């Protein structure tokens, strides 16, 4: 089944086989969540165009437009994808052991 553009956003689609059906930039695997997280981290649309050479300015700006029109949905996706949330959902926890390094173990401790 081919992904169809989302009504009102010709550059944005959903495909159940890509990122669990999250909205993505058409013709890519780039999620709206990824675009927003990059912008929040300080990237500009222009720097994203340099990093993602296969994406157009129209697609980047359409992704940002989609975000502002569907902020609650995308913010929720960002929230549940945070590493601590993902680990907790798997019954795991991380312990920082050094800058950029952590040990991940099961929350279930044997008694």
ChimeraX commands (.cxc) that place a marker at each C-alpha (Angstrom):
marker #1 position 0.00,0.00,0.00 radius 0.5
marker #1 position 1.54,3.30,-1.09 radius 0.5
marker #1 position 1.51,6.16,1.37 radius 0.5
marker #1 position -0.89,8.96,0.48 radius 0.5
marker #1 position -0.24,12.62,1.25 radius 0.5
marker #1 position -2.00,13.90,4.36 radius 0.5
marker #1 position -4.85,16.25,3.43 radius 0.5
marker #1 position -3.53,19.80,3.26 radius 0.5
marker #1 position 0.13,18.70,3.35 radius 0.5
marker #1 position 1.27,17.37,-0.02 radius 0.5
marker #1 position 4.82,16.84,1.31 radius 0.5
marker #1 position 3.73,14.85,4.39 radius 0.5
marker #1 position 2.58,11.23,4.41 radius 0.5
marker #1 position 2.01,8.33,6.79 radius 0.5
marker #1 position 3.08,4.79,6.03 radius 0.5
marker #1 position 2.33,2.04,8.57 radius 0.5
marker #1 position 5.62,0.38,7.58 radius 0.5
marker #1 position 7.76,3.44,8.40 radius 0.5
marker #1 position 8.26,4.63,11.98 radius 0.5
marker #1 position 5.05,3.03,13.16 radius 0.5
marker #1 position 2.93,5.22,10.91 radius 0.5
marker #1 position 4.21,8.54,12.26 radius 0.5
marker #1 position 3.91,11.43,9.80 radius 0.5
marker #1 position 7.00,11.61,7.58 radius 0.5
marker #1 position 8.38,13.77,4.81 radius 0.5
marker #1 position 7.12,12.18,1.58 radius 0.5
marker #1 position 9.72,10.05,-0.17 radius 0.5
marker #1 position 11.86,9.77,2.95 radius 0.5
marker #1 position 11.95,8.14,6.36 radius 0.5
marker #1 position 12.31,11.52,8.11 radius 0.5
marker #1 position 9.61,11.94,10.76 radius 0.5
marker #1 position 8.05,15.20,11.87 radius 0.5
marker #1 position 9.43,14.29,15.29 radius 0.5
marker #1 position 12.98,14.26,13.88 radius 0.5
marker #1 position 12.54,17.63,12.18 radius 0.5
marker #1 position 11.21,19.24,15.37 radius 0.5
marker #1 position 13.90,17.70,17.58 radius 0.5
marker #1 position 16.61,19.00,15.22 radius 0.5
marker #1 position 15.14,22.51,15.21 radius 0.5
marker #1 position 14.82,22.45,19.02 radius 0.5
marker #1 position 18.51,21.45,19.18 radius 0.5
marker #1 position 19.44,24.55,17.19 radius 0.5
marker #1 position 19.39,23.41,13.58 radius 0.5
marker #1 position 17.88,25.77,11.02 radius 0.5
marker #1 position 15.84,24.72,7.99 radius 0.5
marker #1 position 18.89,25.61,5.90 radius 0.5
marker #1 position 21.20,23.35,7.93 radius 0.5
marker #1 position 18.66,20.53,7.63 radius 0.5
marker #1 position 18.68,20.99,3.85 radius 0.5
marker #1 position 22.46,20.58,3.89 radius 0.5
marker #1 position 22.23,17.48,6.09 radius 0.5
marker #1 position 19.34,15.94,4.16 radius 0.5
marker #1 position 20.33,16.65,0.55 radius 0.5
marker #1 position 17.41,14.58,-0.82 radius 0.5
marker #1 position 14.83,16.85,0.89 radius 0.5
marker #1 position 13.55,20.16,-0.50 radius 0.5
marker #1 position 12.94,23.45,1.29 radius 0.5
marker #1 position 9.23,22.98,0.63 radius 0.5
marker #1 position 9.30,19.65,2.42 radius 0.5
marker #1 position 11.13,21.07,5.46 radius 0.5
marker #1 position 8.78,24.02,5.76 radius 0.5
marker #1 position 5.76,21.77,5.22 radius 0.5
marker #1 position 7.03,19.57,8.08 radius 0.5
marker #1 position 7.29,22.60,10.34 radius 0.5
marker #1 position 3.84,23.77,9.27 radius 0.5
marker #1 position 2.45,20.31,10.03 radius 0.5
marker #1 position 4.06,20.46,13.46 radius 0.5
marker #1 position 2.51,23.81,14.37 radius 0.5
marker #1 position -0.88,22.59,13.18 radius 0.5
marker #1 position -0.54,19.27,15.07 radius 0.5
marker #1 position 1.68,20.33,17.98 radius 0.5
marker #1 position -0.02,18.18,20.63 radius 0.5
marker #1 position 0.36,14.99,18.55 radius 0.5
marker #1 position 4.03,15.55,17.69 radius 0.5
marker #1 position 4.96,16.73,21.21 radius 0.5
marker #1 position 3.41,13.50,22.56 radius 0.5
marker #1 position 5.46,11.43,20.09 radius 0.5
marker #1 position 8.60,13.30,21.16 radius 0.5
marker #1 position 7.79,12.74,24.84 radius 0.5
marker #1 position 7.21,8.98,24.56 radius 0.5
marker #1 position 10.38,8.54,22.47 radius 0.5
marker #1 position 12.69,9.96,25.14 radius 0.5
marker #1 position 15.32,7.37,26.12 radius 0.5
marker #1 position 14.23,7.14,29.78 radius 0.5
marker #1 position 10.61,6.53,28.71 radius 0.5
marker #1 position 11.60,3.90,26.15 radius 0.5
marker #1 position 13.82,2.09,28.65 radius 0.5
marker #1 position 11.11,2.18,31.33 radius 0.5
marker #1 position 8.57,0.73,28.90 radius 0.5
marker #1 position 10.97,-2.18,28.38 radius 0.5
marker #1 position 11.54,-2.69,32.10 radius 0.5
marker #1 position 15.06,-1.28,31.91 radius 0.5
marker #1 position 16.94,1.55,33.57 radius 0.5
marker #1 position 20.16,3.35,32.70 radius 0.5
marker #1 position 22.90,4.38,35.09 radius 0.5
marker #1 position 25.34,7.01,33.87 radius 0.5
marker #1 position 28.92,5.81,34.32 radius 0.5
marker #1 position 30.76,8.53,32.38 radius 0.5
marker #1 position 30.04,11.36,29.98 radius 0.5
marker #1 position 28.21,9.77,27.06 radius 0.5
marker #1 position 28.25,6.30,28.61 radius 0.5
marker #1 position 25.66,4.40,30.62 radius 0.5
marker #1 position 25.00,0.88,31.82 radius 0.5
marker #1 position 21.51,-0.43,31.08 radius 0.5
marker #1 position 20.03,-3.14,33.26 radius 0.5
marker #1 position 16.74,-4.69,34.09 radius 0.5
marker #1 position 14.65,-2.97,36.77 radius 0.5
marker #1 position 13.74,-6.39,38.08 radius 0.5
marker #1 position 16.25,-7.26,40.75 radius 0.5
marker #1 position 16.59,-10.80,42.00 radius 0.5
marker #1 position 16.11,-11.23,45.75 radius 0.5
marker link #1:1,2 radius 0.2
marker link #1:2,3 radius 0.2
marker link #1:3,4 radius 0.2
marker link #1:4,5 radius 0.2
marker link #1:5,6 radius 0.2
marker link #1:6,7 radius 0.2
marker link #1:7,8 radius 0.2
marker link #1:8,9 radius 0.2
marker link #1:9,10 radius 0.2
marker link #1:10,11 radius 0.2
marker link #1:11,12 radius 0.2
marker link #1:12,13 radius 0.2
marker link #1:13,14 radius 0.2
marker link #1:14,15 radius 0.2
marker link #1:15,16 radius 0.2
marker link #1:16,17 radius 0.2
marker link #1:17,18 radius 0.2
marker link #1:18,19 radius 0.2
marker link #1:19,20 radius 0.2
marker link #1:20,21 radius 0.2
marker link #1:21,22 radius 0.2
marker link #1:22,23 radius 0.2
marker link #1:23,24 radius 0.2
marker link #1:24,25 radius 0.2
marker link #1:25,26 radius 0.2
marker link #1:26,27 radius 0.2
marker link #1:27,28 radius 0.2
marker link #1:28,29 radius 0.2
marker link #1:29,30 radius 0.2
marker link #1:30,31 radius 0.2
marker link #1:31,32 radius 0.2
marker link #1:32,33 radius 0.2
marker link #1:33,34 radius 0.2
marker link #1:34,35 radius 0.2
marker link #1:35,36 radius 0.2
marker link #1:36,37 radius 0.2
marker link #1:37,38 radius 0.2
marker link #1:38,39 radius 0.2
marker link #1:39,40 radius 0.2
marker link #1:40,41 radius 0.2
marker link #1:41,42 radius 0.2
marker link #1:42,43 radius 0.2
marker link #1:43,44 radius 0.2
marker link #1:44,45 radius 0.2
marker link #1:45,46 radius 0.2
marker link #1:46,47 radius 0.2
marker link #1:47,48 radius 0.2
marker link #1:48,49 radius 0.2
marker link #1:49,50 radius 0.2
marker link #1:50,51 radius 0.2
marker link #1:51,52 radius 0.2
marker link #1:52,53 radius 0.2
marker link #1:53,54 radius 0.2
marker link #1:54,55 radius 0.2
marker link #1:55,56 radius 0.2
marker link #1:56,57 radius 0.2
marker link #1:57,58 radius 0.2
marker link #1:58,59 radius 0.2
marker link #1:59,60 radius 0.2
marker link #1:60,61 radius 0.2
marker link #1:61,62 radius 0.2
marker link #1:62,63 radius 0.2
marker link #1:63,64 radius 0.2
marker link #1:64,65 radius 0.2
marker link #1:65,66 radius 0.2
marker link #1:66,67 radius 0.2
marker link #1:67,68 radius 0.2
marker link #1:68,69 radius 0.2
marker link #1:69,70 radius 0.2
marker link #1:70,71 radius 0.2
marker link #1:71,72 radius 0.2
marker link #1:72,73 radius 0.2
marker link #1:73,74 radius 0.2
marker link #1:74,75 radius 0.2
marker link #1:75,76 radius 0.2
marker link #1:76,77 radius 0.2
marker link #1:77,78 radius 0.2
marker link #1:78,79 radius 0.2
marker link #1:79,80 radius 0.2
marker link #1:80,81 radius 0.2
marker link #1:81,82 radius 0.2
marker link #1:82,83 radius 0.2
marker link #1:83,84 radius 0.2
marker link #1:84,85 radius 0.2
marker link #1:85,86 radius 0.2
marker link #1:86,87 radius 0.2
marker link #1:87,88 radius 0.2
marker link #1:88,89 radius 0.2
marker link #1:89,90 radius 0.2
marker link #1:90,91 radius 0.2
marker link #1:91,92 radius 0.2
marker link #1:92,93 radius 0.2
marker link #1:93,94 radius 0.2
marker link #1:94,95 radius 0.2
marker link #1:95,96 radius 0.2
marker link #1:96,97 radius 0.2
marker link #1:97,98 radius 0.2
marker link #1:98,99 radius 0.2
marker link #1:99,100 radius 0.2
marker link #1:100,101 radius 0.2
marker link #1:101,102 radius 0.2
marker link #1:102,103 radius 0.2
marker link #1:103,104 radius 0.2
marker link #1:104,105 radius 0.2
marker link #1:105,106 radius 0.2
marker link #1:106,107 radius 0.2
marker link #1:107,108 radius 0.2
marker link #1:108,109 radius 0.2
marker link #1:109,110 radius 0.2
marker link #1:110,111 radius 0.2
view
